[in-house]
Amino acid sequence: MRIISKRTLREFWQIREFSDSQPALEAWHAEAQRANWLTPQEIKGQFRNASILKNSRVVFNIAGNKYRLIVSIDYERQVAFVKFIGTHKQYDQIDAEGI
């Protein structure tokens, strides 16, 4: 899976108050890069706590569910687009399916 964009993840963990997210985000990125997900069920098989949403969106719990990562998956092209990374409070303020 090609991930677009790690830069978004890096910019998030470089914020001092979110620096604890770096190991978990790097681990997620490495696993996602190696993945060859063809269906949402394959993602759930690898990440049991992932939530499958409409519009090809998947929400991953990061750092023991401290943060939320929203990714849009193009299964055919094998591309994952990072749409959002933030705290639960920030997540609650967005439209996860529309972001």
Phi, psi and omega in degrees: 000132175269132183255126177236109008225136177296333180304320178299317178295314180300315179298326179292310184288344177281348173287124188312313184288347180247012185298336178292348180280345187305306181302318182291320179292321177294322178294316177299315181301314180297316179295317181295323178297323181281343185287158176225059184291129177250344180214160175299328180297327178292324176295313179299329177293328180269322181236089186301329182271002178292145177249128179267124181247178174290171177059034177061025180267143175228135177253125178252138174274129185241142177056057178065034178072020178281329182234161177238135178241123177253129181231139173261127185252129169254096186297320183295316181272353181060050180232136175243123181258118177289120182256329185198142167220130181186182178284171176299320180298316178295320179299320181295343182264002182242168171264098186300329182276344184251348183291000000 
